[in-house]
Amino acid sequence: MPSTISRYIVPGLKVIELNRSGLKELFITATPSRSRGNGDLRPIFEDIRRVVYEAGATIVAMDVFGTQHAETAGPAALTSVWDRADPTRSGVDWPVTWLDEGSSAGMKFIPLKAGLAQSVSELTGVQAHAVKGAAVERIKMNGRVVGSVFDDGFARHCHLGDLRPQDGAAAPERQARETFEFMEVALRSAGMEFSNVARTWFYLDKILSWYGGFNHVRDGFFRERNVFGGLVPASTGIGGANAARTAVIAGVYAVQSHANGVKIAAVPSPLQCPALKYGSSFSRAVEVEMPDYRRLLISGTASIELGGKTAHVGDLPGQIALTMDVVAAILASRRMDWGDVTRAVAYIKQGGQASLFKDYCAAHGLDDLPVVATENDICRDDLLFEIEADACQTR
């Protein structure tokens, strides 16, 4: 039976369904809509729960973007939705990465005025990955679930989230090192090594004050583990606080193949130089090629010219246009386009300008793009926009 992809798209909810032989994967993007009201995550979680339950699927991982005071209201809303839904099922037992609203250029932990509630609440969203037809094994460390593993018959897939240091008072660089070490221990709990990692996410609080230090830590860890001698993962390194109030919180996607026909390789960007050229240790994209489908993981991408300098300084529309062109070129290099995207996250330095990204999407026929837009600092002070994307194509 050939693999197929179907899409369910309504305002505020986009579901991409990958149907494979005996296995179904769901990529869910849920964002605020007028019918849900402002500032309440529960309707969003209700929609996700309905999709997952109707499919008979199990959630693998979840990321919640742009929540105010995520350490209290968000988890309470998620727990209330899942616990009351079906007492015969377990509650929230998957990794959830909670990311608070706001960059250093915008509002952060400030009570919202009535006139701002709509625009700020729109910079929120939830993305979830779920599967049916495969047993999902949980990875639990330090008293919380930080990972999920499932086997699709060709490879074992490991998704880790909510990876963070225990000592949030330590120097940021020390916290980063501890997070890498924690990541490695979690991978080993899944029977994997860092060499299996295809994709990472790093959300760094006050990123502009210590991104150089983070890169130094990452470079050192990669040299010690000989990452540069193998696959350098795709990655997003973006600003943003987290509910645990640590300097860093991270996520991982790793693949361990056990069948012929599985290939995992870095993909260059036709319009940009390798990030390694200017000191950032990540691949522009990584392709995971399975016997029945291909998945392209595109790193966080911003308005950087071929030589590595920031382009369109001070011009957000210009930065959005170039960034989207760069991502489109990566997609095209693997015979894909925006219609193959299964999830995306757009990071906007100043949330009040988020409508410019929405305008771009409307003008280019991308209204149905499964994207969450959220407010975050980018890794350079003169970068105003960044986007990451995953795409999938069946054989």
N, C-alpha and C positions, 0 to 999 in steps of 0.2 A: 504494500500500500504506500503510495508516494506521500511525502510530507506536504502539508499545506499551511498557509497562513491566512487567517481571517481577522477582520477588524470590526469592532463595535465602538462606534463613536457617537456620543451625544454631548451636549454642553456640560462641561465639568467632569466628564468621565470618558476615558479612552482605554480600550482593552484590545491588545493584540494577542491573538491566540495562535500558537505554533502547535500544530497537530502532527505528531510523528507516530511511527508504528508502536502502538501500545502506550504512548506517552503524550501528555498534553502539557504545554507550558503557557502560562498567562503572564503578560507584562501589563500591569495596571498603572495608569496615571490618573489621579483624581485631584481636581482643583476646585476652588470655590465657584459657585454659580449663584445667580440671584435667587433661585428657588431655594437655596440652602440657607440663605441669610448670612450675616457677616460674623466673623470671629469665632465660629463654633466648628470644631473639628468633627464633632459627632456625626453629622450628616455625611461627611466625606468617608469616615470609617464605616458607616452603615452601607454606603454604596459598595465599598470594597468587600465587606463581609458578604453582601448579597451575591456578588459576582463569584467569589470564592466558593461559597456554599452551593450555589446552583451548579457549578462545575464539578463539585465533589473533590475539590483540590485542597492542597495544604500549602500554606504560606512558607516560603523559603527565607525571605528577608524583606525588610521594610525600611524606607527612609522617609523621615518627616521633615520638611523644609519650612523655614520661616515662621516658626511658632513663637509666640510671646510666652515667656516663662514656661518653657517646655518641661521643666522638672516637675511641675505639679499638674496643670490643667490638661496637657496633652496625654500623658499616661493614664490619667483618670478617665478621660473620654474614651480612649482606646479600650481600656479594661472594661468599662461599663457596657460598651457595645458588644464586646465578645462574650463576656460572662453571662449576660442575660439572653444571648441569642439562642444558645442550645446547651443546656446543662449536661448533656451526654458527651460533649466534646471538651477537650482541655481548653484553657483560656489562652492568653498571649504567651506562647512558648517559642517564639522565633526572635532572632536578633532585630532590634529596632534602633536606628541611629536618629537621635533627636537633635535638630539644629535650630538654634534660636534666630529670631528675626533681627536683621540689621547689620550694616557695615559701619565702619568708623565714620563714613560720610553721611550716614542716615540716622534714623532714630533707633534707640536700643534701650529696652527696659524703661520706656517712658509711657505713662498712661496716655492713651489715644484720645484726641479730641474728636468730637462727633463728626466733624467735617472731614477727618482724615481716615475714619474707620474703614471705608470701602476701599480706598486705594492701597492701604497697608495690608488689609486682609487678603487682597488679590495676590499678594506676593507670598503665597503659601501653597503647599501642595504635598501630596503623599504619593510615593511610588512603591509598588509591591510586586514581587515575583512569586508566583505560585506554580505548583506542579501537581499533576494527577497521573497515576500509573507507575509511580516510583516511591519506594519507602524513603522518608526523610529522616535522617539521623541528626540529632541536635548536639552541639558542642557547648558545654557549660563550664565556665571558669569563674572563679571568685564569686560564686553564688548567683551568676546570671548567665543566660543563654547568649552566646556571642557568635554562633555559627550554625549553619545547616549544610548537610552533605546529602547528595542523592546520586544514583548511578543510572545513566540512560542506556546502558548496554554497550556503549562504546568507551565511556570515560566516567570518572567520578568528578562531580562538580561541587566545589566548596565555596560558599558565600559566608564571609565574616563581616560583622558590623559591630558598632559600639565598642571598638577597640580603643582603649585609653589607659593612661598611666594611673597608678593608684595614688601617687603623691602629686596632687594638683598644685601644691605650693612650691615644688621644685622649679629650678630654672627651666625655661621652655625647651632648651636643647636636651637637657636631661630627661624631660618628659617625652620628647620625641624618640630618644634612644630606647627608653623603657617601652614605648608603644611598639617599636619594631621588634623588640625582644618578645613582647607579649604576643604579637602577631605570629612570630615563629613558633612559639609554644602551642598556640591554637592550631596552626597548620599541622604540627606534629601529632596533635590529638586526633586529627583527621587522617593521619597516615601520610601526610604530605610534607614537602620541603618548600623553601622559598623559591626554588627553581621551577615549581609548578604554578607560580603566580603569573597570571596574565594581565591583571588590572588592579590598581590601587586607587583609593581616595583618601586625601588628607585635608581635613578642615582645621585651619590654624587660626586660633584667636589672636587678634592684633598682628596679622600676618606681615604687615609692612615693617614692623619693628624687628622681625627675626627670621624672615624668609631665607636670608643668607645662611644663618645658623642652622636652619632646618636642612637646607641643601647639603651643608657640610656633614651633618649627621647621616643623612641618607647616603651620600657618597661613600662615607666610611663603612657603613653597614654593607652596602653593595660590594665594595672591594673585599671585605672580609668573607662574604658569601659567594664571591666570584660571579656575581650577577652580570657584570660586564662581559664575562666570557660566555654567556648564554643569552636568554631572552630578557631584555630590559622591559619591564611591564609598561603598558599604557597607564596613564595616571591623571588625576586631577589634584592640584594643590591650590586651595582656594581659602579665602578668609571666612571667618564665621565662628561665633561662639557656640558652645554646646551646653546641654542641660547639666552636665557634671561639673562645669566650670573648670575644665582642664585646658591646657594650652593647645592640645591637639586631640582629635578624635578621628578614627580611621576606619576604612572598610577594605575588603579584599575579595577578588574573585580568582579562584585557582582551579586548574584542570589537570587531572591525572589520567592519561589515556591508558587503555588496556586492550585496544583493538587496532587492526590495520585501518588506514584511511583517516586517521586523526592527525592533523597538522596544526601547529600553533607557531605563528611567525609575526615579527614586527612588520608594519606597513609604513613606508615613508609618506611625507606630505609633498605633493607636487609643487605647492606654492610656498613652502617654508623650509628652512634648513632644519636639520636634526636639533632637538632641544639640547642634546648633549654638547653641541657646539658652543652654547653660551652658558653651560654650567648647570643645567637642570637634567637630572638623571631619569628620563622617561622616554618611551617611544611615542611618536605622534599617534600611532594606532597599532592595534594588535588584531590579527584575524585568527579566529578559532574555526578550523575547517573540520567538519565531521562528515561521515559518509552520506548523511542525508540532508545537511544544511551547512551554511556558513554564517558565522556571527562576527561582525566587525565592531570592535570596541575603540571608539575615537576619544582620545584624551581631551582634557579641558583645552580649548583652543581660543586664542585671542588675536587681537589685531597686531600681529608681528610680521614684519616684512621678511623677505627671503634672507636678508643678511642678519636678522635677529633683533633689529631695532623696532621700537614701537612705531606703528603707522597711525596717521590721523589723530595726532595728539589734540585733545580738547574737542574732538568731533565725534560724538556718540553715534550718529547715523552712519558716518564713514567707517567707524570701527565695527559696527554691526554688519554692514555690507561686506567688508573685507573678510571678517571672521566667517560669515556664512558662505562666502565664496570658497574659502580655504577648506571648510568642512565638505562642501559639495564636491570639491576636487578630489578629496580623499575617498569619498563615496564612489565617485565616477571611476577612480583608479581601480576599484574592485567590482566594477560593473553593477553598482548600486546607485540609488538616488534617495531623495528625502522620503519617498513613499515606502522605502524599506526600513525606516527608522522605527524602532520599538520603544525607545524611551530617550528623553533628552532633558537636560537641566540647563537653563540660561541664568547666568549670574550677572547681576546688574549692580554697578557700584552705587548708584543713587536711585533708590526705589521710585522716587517721584518721576523718573524718566522712563519707567517700564513701558509706557504706552508707545514709545518709539520702536521697541522690539515688536510689539503687537502690530503696529502699523506696517513694519517690514514684512511680517508673516502674511498679513492680509494682502499686501501688494504683490506677493510672490506665490500666492496659492498655497500657503502653509498653515491655514487656519486649523487644520486637523492634525497638526504635528503634536505627538504625545509629549508635551514639554511642560515642566514646572519652571516658572520664572520666580526668582528670589533675589533678595538684596544681599550682596556680599562684596567685600573688598577683593580685588584681583591682586596678583602677586607683584605688580608694579603700580606705583602711585598714578602713573599716567594711563593705565589701562582701565577702561570703563565698562567693558563687556567681555564675557567669556561664555562659551557653550561647550558641553560634552554631549555625545550621542552614541547610542548603540544601534546597530542595524542588523537585520537578519534576512537571509534569502535561502529558500529551499532548493533542493536539486531536482 
